[in-house]
Amino acid sequence: MTGFSEDQLARLRLIRSDNVGPVTYFQLLARYGSAKAALDAIPDLAARGGGRPPRIAPRAAIEREMERVAALGARYLFLGQGLYPPLLAELDTAPPALIAKGQFSLLDMPAIAMVGARNASAAACRFARQLAQDVAGGGAVVVSGLARGIDTAVHDGALEGGTIAVIAGGIDVYYPPENEARQKAISERGLLIAEQPPGVQPHARHFPYRNRIIAGLSHGTVVLEAAPRSGSLITARYAAEFGRDVMAVPGSPIDPRAQGCNGLIRDGATLIQNAEDVLETIRPFHLRPLAQVGRDYAAPAAAPDASEKERRVVLDLLSPTAVSVDEVIRQAELPPAIVHMVLLELELAGRLERHAGAKVSLA
């Protein structure tokens, strides 16, 4: 197999292994210095956490995945290397590897996310299409999730000026099916990004992962029609957590689809009436190029191993109810490195779940 280094292959094996999410991936690399060393350490760490060793992605399977990506005309974006999106690289939960196809120069431009209801009104779709066209014409890339409704309208409006679609499944999976031609057009004239390997059908758990990428790629997120507890509001919440601008288009108070946007504005989001309101938030970014953010894993971290007593202290503080890692550290009265090590062992053993907002719970 040509075109891929041993380190890239090991990184993909690590992130495709069971019980290894972005946070665990980064902690393993920081501790062991390389993906190969981290893979070798996993069985012992899982045993310390009181569980069976997780399934480690076979080399042959990853080689087949890499060959499939190349055959599709796509490429990998590895965190800290080459074209990886710099704003996304700032996040603690940044995907270690993305698969992308299309116009990679769009990653050098300021980006604005636009999301909204799948069952959007005709008026909202028309407004979204025009807003996206005007924002893209003003020098920004428009990012969305290629869903029905608002997302579709946004991509249609911004395709000529510049749009990025982040999808929940594999880069060769068309979802929703009626957007197949649109997805193909974006993969040629815009940029298509996927976190999942080729062939993976989108499941419910994949959409929040996709939403964090949409928000993470962007300087700000605009919400156009969103019911309470909708996926669009999850994207807006991610944007706020990442320190990015949250914007919303107001709607009629008697339309349930406007309740989410009106609530965001009530809680401090910027009210958007036209493209000028959106572009005002990114003008400072036109004045300087985006700096690539990298992470150095050359030297292993010297975090000490936890004792059985320390493991018990941390385990006793956990329950099926999610709690922040900072709170666990505070109540455990142990060095943060020790607590993080115990949580890492428990996660690899399949006994810990991580949640948004740096929270954890027992699986």
Phi, psi and omega per residue, in radians:
M1 nan 2.253 -3.076
T2 -1.953 2.790 3.047
G3 1.584 -0.127 -3.131
F4 -2.221 2.454 3.128
S5 -1.521 2.862 3.072
E6 -1.093 -0.612 3.132
D7 -1.158 -0.731 3.113
Q8 -1.120 -0.696 3.107
L9 -1.103 -0.743 3.131
A10 -1.162 -0.657 3.109
R11 -1.087 -0.758 3.119
L12 -1.164 -0.698 3.076
R13 -1.029 -0.687 -3.106
L14 -1.164 -0.861 -3.070
I15 -1.279 -0.379 3.111
R16 -1.562 -0.033 3.122
S17 -1.384 2.697 -3.122
D18 -1.126 2.568 3.057
N19 1.153 0.273 3.118
V20 -2.013 1.803 3.017
G21 -1.750 -3.098 -3.111
P22 -0.984 -0.757 -3.102
V23 -1.118 -0.819 3.123
T24 -1.106 -0.707 3.117
Y25 -0.986 -0.862 -3.109
F26 -1.158 -0.680 3.133
Q27 -1.146 -0.681 3.116
L28 -1.146 -0.759 3.135
L29 -1.163 -0.679 3.132
A30 -1.137 -0.609 -3.098
R31 -1.395 -0.696 -2.996
Y32 -1.856 -0.156 2.982
G33 1.502 -0.359 3.112
S34 -2.691 2.753 3.122
A35 -1.151 -0.642 3.133
K36 -1.074 -0.800 3.135
A37 -1.151 -0.632 3.115
A38 -1.133 -0.731 3.107
L39 -1.042 -0.733 3.139
D40 -1.133 -0.507 -3.050
A41 -1.488 -0.317 -3.006
I42 -0.993 -0.828 -3.106
P43 -1.000 -0.730 -3.132
D44 -1.187 -0.705 3.136
L45 -1.118 -0.739 3.132
A46 -1.128 -0.636 3.106
A47 -1.121 -0.697 3.088
R48 -1.101 -0.550 3.132
G49 -1.404 0.005 3.061
G50 1.465 0.431 3.139
G51 -2.382 3.112 3.103
R52 -1.371 2.664 3.077
P53 -1.060 2.347 3.113
P54 -1.228 2.828 3.065
R55 -1.183 2.184 3.077
I56 -1.684 2.277 -3.073
A57 -0.986 2.207 -3.134
P58 -1.172 2.546 3.123
R59 -1.009 -0.756 -3.087
A60 -1.079 -0.666 3.140
A61 -1.154 -0.701 3.131
I62 -1.212 -0.640 3.075
E63 -1.087 -0.716 3.098
R64 -1.117 -0.693 3.103
E65 -1.077 -0.792 -3.135
M66 -1.075 -0.707 3.116
E67 -1.143 -0.657 3.109
R68 -1.146 -0.756 3.112
V69 -1.042 -0.793 3.128
A70 -1.103 -0.709 -3.140
A71 -1.125 -0.514 3.119
L72 -1.370 -0.108 -3.088
G73 1.357 0.306 3.117
A74 -1.768 3.094 3.108
R75 -2.574 2.784 3.096
Y76 -1.518 2.548 2.958
L77 -2.053 1.906 -3.127
F78 -1.660 2.376 -3.135
L79 -0.982 2.275 3.121
G80 1.473 0.023 -3.116
Q81 -2.238 2.363 2.939
G82 0.977 -2.082 -2.933
L83 -1.573 0.149 -3.070
Y84 -0.970 2.319 -3.066
P85 -0.996 2.125 -3.026
P86 -1.121 -0.667 3.120
L87 -1.158 -0.683 3.124
L88 -1.151 -0.590 -3.115
A89 -1.139 -0.294 -3.135
E90 -1.265 -0.309 -2.975
L91 -1.478 2.524 3.056
D92 -1.171 -0.435 -3.124
T93 -1.844 0.408 3.132
A94 -1.044 2.386 3.091
P95 -1.071 2.261 3.133
P96 -1.092 -0.480 3.131
A97 -2.561 2.414 3.043
L98 -2.117 2.776 3.013
I99 -2.052 2.251 -3.022
A100 -2.422 2.675 3.111
K101 -2.581 2.312 3.085
G102 2.340 -2.451 -3.058
Q103 -1.650 1.705 -3.047
F104 -1.246 -0.290 3.096
S105 -1.100 -0.355 3.119
L106 -1.124 -0.387 3.133
L107 -1.234 -0.243 3.136
D108 -1.548 -0.066 -3.064
M109 -1.786 2.679 3.034
P110 -1.034 2.480 -3.043
A111 -2.168 2.488 3.057
I112 -2.211 2.240 3.073
A113 -1.520 2.466 3.041
M114 -2.315 2.141 -3.090
V115 -2.417 2.833 3.130
G116 -3.119 -2.924 -2.987
A117 -1.204 2.521 3.015
R118 -1.262 -0.619 3.132
N119 -1.700 0.778 -3.044
A120 -1.164 2.694 3.073
S121 -1.248 2.766 3.116
A122 -1.071 -0.673 -3.139
A123 -1.132 -0.723 3.141
A124 -1.161 -0.685 3.108
C125 -1.124 -0.716 3.106
R126 -1.107 -0.772 3.122
F127 -1.130 -0.720 -3.140
A128 -1.097 -0.738 -3.141
R129 -1.080 -0.785 -3.128
Q130 -1.217 -0.707 3.135
L131 -1.080 -0.788 3.136
A132 -1.114 -0.718 3.109
Q133 -1.069 -0.751 -3.112
D134 -1.226 -0.680 3.125
V135 -1.165 -0.766 3.098
A136 -1.129 -0.641 3.087
G137 -1.182 -0.375 3.130
G138 -1.524 0.065 3.036
G139 1.854 0.158 3.124
A140 -1.955 2.629 2.986
V141 -1.517 2.412 3.136
V142 -1.795 2.189 -3.071
V143 -1.915 2.359 3.063
S144 -2.685 -3.030 -2.959
G145 -1.949 0.177 3.054
L146 1.036 0.493 3.058
A147 -1.512 3.044 3.058
R148 -1.140 2.875 3.015
G149 1.369 -2.183 -3.039
I150 -1.048 -0.786 -3.114
D151 -0.995 -0.795 3.136
T152 -1.059 -0.786 3.135
A153 -1.094 -0.696 -3.137
V154 -1.095 -0.830 -3.134
H155 -1.109 -0.691 3.115
D156 -1.073 -0.739 -3.120
G157 -1.213 -0.583 -3.009
A158 -1.723 -0.067 -2.993
L159 -0.995 -0.755 -3.111
E160 -1.239 -0.610 -3.109
G161 -1.488 -0.493 3.122
G162 2.430 2.027 3.126
T163 -2.478 2.573 3.085
I164 -2.109 2.234 3.094
A165 -1.906 2.196 3.068
V166 -1.853 2.114 -3.050
I167 -1.925 2.752 -3.027
A168 -1.501 -0.437 -3.128
G169 -1.793 -2.778 3.096
G170 -1.227 2.779 -3.042
I171 -1.205 -0.264 3.125
D172 -1.805 0.174 -3.133
V173 -1.846 2.221 -3.086
Y174 -1.699 1.968 -3.126
Y175 -2.554 2.229 -0.101
P176 -1.182 2.734 -3.029
P177 -0.982 -0.585 -3.098
E178 -1.211 -0.181 3.125
N179 -1.700 0.282 -3.102
E180 -1.020 -0.879 -3.129
A181 -1.099 -0.662 3.136
R182 -1.152 -0.751 3.131
Q183 -1.103 -0.721 3.110
K184 -1.106 -0.714 3.134
A185 -1.114 -0.714 3.137
I186 -1.176 -0.625 3.137
S187 -1.196 -0.238 3.113
E188 -1.834 -0.793 -3.029
R189 -1.809 -0.325 3.035
G190 -2.035 -2.466 3.094
L191 -2.428 2.265 3.126
L192 -1.886 2.282 -3.085
I193 -2.245 2.373 3.079
A194 -2.373 2.513 3.027
E195 -1.635 -0.527 -3.086
Q196 -1.427 2.691 3.106
P197 -1.140 2.823 3.072
P198 -0.993 2.544 3.096
G199 1.530 -0.186 -3.105
V200 -1.369 2.143 3.058
Q201 -1.345 2.452 -3.126
P202 -1.191 2.311 3.051
H203 -2.027 2.934 -3.063
A204 -0.968 -0.680 -3.085
R205 -1.203 -0.334 -3.102
H206 -1.344 -0.443 -3.019
F207 -1.210 -0.718 3.026
P208 -1.073 -0.605 3.067
Y209 -1.081 -0.773 3.099
R210 -1.071 -0.721 -3.102
N211 -1.090 -0.641 3.140
R212 -1.183 -0.556 3.097
I213 -1.215 -0.750 3.111
I214 -0.989 -0.856 -3.140
A215 -1.186 -0.660 -3.094
G216 -1.218 -0.501 3.118
L217 -1.271 -0.309 -2.832
S218 -1.985 2.598 3.025
H219 -1.237 -0.463 3.125
G220 -2.804 2.839 -3.124
T221 -2.171 2.254 3.071
V222 -1.836 2.269 3.091
V223 -1.896 2.242 3.132
L224 -2.168 1.876 -3.058
E225 1.074 2.009 3.122
A226 -2.770 2.189 3.067
A227 -1.329 2.761 3.065
P228 -0.978 2.478 3.118
R229 1.137 0.431 3.116
S230 -1.509 2.892 3.101
G231 -1.091 -0.538 3.122
S232 -1.102 -0.646 3.110
L233 -1.244 -0.489 3.028
I234 -1.117 -0.733 3.090
T235 -1.081 -0.746 3.116
A236 -1.108 -0.670 3.109
R237 -1.131 -0.733 3.072
Y238 -1.034 -0.789 -3.134
A239 -1.005 -0.762 3.126
A240 -1.123 -0.743 3.126
E241 -1.103 -0.556 -3.125
F242 -1.461 -0.014 -3.130
G243 1.362 0.412 -3.141
R244 -1.750 2.852 -3.138
D245 -1.208 2.434 3.033
V246 -2.016 2.192 -3.089
M247 -2.249 2.702 -3.124
A248 -2.617 2.553 3.064
V249 -1.659 2.137 -3.094
P250 -1.221 2.761 3.111
G251 -2.500 3.139 -3.117
S252 -1.135 2.329 3.136
P253 -1.161 -0.237 3.137
I254 -1.657 -0.026 3.101
D255 -1.730 2.018 -3.130
P256 -0.972 -0.501 -3.125
R257 -1.256 -0.195 3.109
A258 -1.705 -0.148 -3.047
Q259 -1.079 -0.692 -3.136
G260 -1.119 -0.801 3.132
C261 -1.134 -0.798 3.141
N262 -1.095 -0.627 3.079
G263 -1.154 -0.678 3.090
L264 -1.077 -0.759 3.139
I265 -1.127 -0.735 3.094
R266 -1.023 -0.604 -3.092
D267 -1.570 0.108 3.014
G268 2.043 -0.019 3.099
A269 -1.163 2.661 3.122
T270 -1.285 2.267 3.114
L271 -1.334 2.242 -3.086
I272 -1.962 2.228 3.073
Q273 -2.044 -0.386 -3.119
N274 -2.780 3.108 -3.084
A275 -1.137 -0.553 -3.140
E276 -1.059 -0.661 3.101
D277 -1.091 -0.650 3.141
V278 -1.271 -0.837 -3.073
L279 -1.104 -0.485 3.126
E280 -1.031 -0.530 -3.086
T281 -1.332 -0.338 -3.071
I282 -1.973 0.004 -3.116
R283 -0.964 -0.698 3.124
P284 -1.019 -0.460 -3.081
F285 -1.400 -0.248 3.045
H286 -1.236 -0.340 -3.004
L287 -1.492 -0.183 -3.115
R288 -2.554 2.549 3.094
P289 -1.250 2.701 3.072
L290 -1.292 2.315 3.136
A291 -1.592 2.338 3.099
Q292 -1.244 2.233 3.120
V293 -1.714 2.146 3.133
G294 -2.056 2.960 3.084
R295 -2.306 2.395 -3.066
D296 -1.772 2.056 3.118
Y297 -1.965 0.372 -3.022
A298 -1.139 -0.621 -3.069
A299 -2.004 2.276 3.106
P300 -1.103 2.512 3.077
A301 -1.347 2.561 -3.064
A302 -1.656 0.729 3.133
A303 -1.216 2.309 -3.109
P304 -1.306 2.717 3.028
D305 -1.301 2.629 3.132
A306 -1.496 2.577 3.042
S307 -1.468 2.904 3.110
E308 -1.065 -0.647 3.114
K309 -1.111 -0.755 -3.135
E310 -1.182 -0.649 3.084
R311 -1.073 -0.710 -3.127
R312 -1.151 -0.685 3.115
V313 -1.033 -0.829 -3.122
V314 -1.178 -0.783 -3.104
L315 -1.066 -0.671 -3.131
D316 -1.152 -0.394 -3.136
L317 -1.476 -0.201 -3.084
L318 -1.668 2.683 3.105
S319 -2.682 3.105 3.069
P320 -1.140 -0.200 3.088
T321 -1.524 2.248 -3.100
A322 -1.143 2.415 3.109
V323 -2.413 2.618 -3.108
S324 -1.217 2.560 3.101
V325 -1.082 -0.646 3.116
D326 -1.059 -0.648 3.125
E327 -1.203 -0.665 3.081
V328 -1.083 -0.766 3.124
I329 -1.075 -0.751 -3.108
R330 -1.102 -0.804 -3.076
Q331 -1.340 -0.495 3.136
A332 -1.263 -0.465 -3.092
E333 0.953 0.740 3.094
L334 -2.126 2.779 3.070
P335 -1.002 2.429 -3.134
P336 -0.935 -0.643 -3.122
A337 -1.079 -0.641 3.126
I338 -1.173 -0.805 -3.127
V339 -1.083 -0.791 3.139
H340 -1.084 -0.612 3.137
M341 -1.167 -0.732 3.120
V342 -1.132 -0.748 3.120
L343 -1.095 -0.686 3.097
L344 -1.061 -0.800 3.126
E345 -1.077 -0.759 -3.126
L346 -1.133 -0.687 -3.132
E347 -1.168 -0.769 3.123
L348 -1.124 -0.486 3.097
A349 -1.418 -0.041 3.139
G350 1.396 0.303 -3.069
R351 -1.845 -0.023 -3.061
L352 -2.306 2.468 3.022
E353 -2.059 2.454 3.073
R354 -1.807 2.514 -3.101
H355 -2.206 2.918 3.083
A356 -1.031 2.667 3.136
G357 1.331 0.454 3.100
A358 0.994 0.778 3.093
K359 -1.952 2.706 -3.135
V360 -2.380 2.753 3.064
S361 -2.644 2.839 3.018
L362 -1.229 2.443 -3.126
A363 -1.219 nan nan
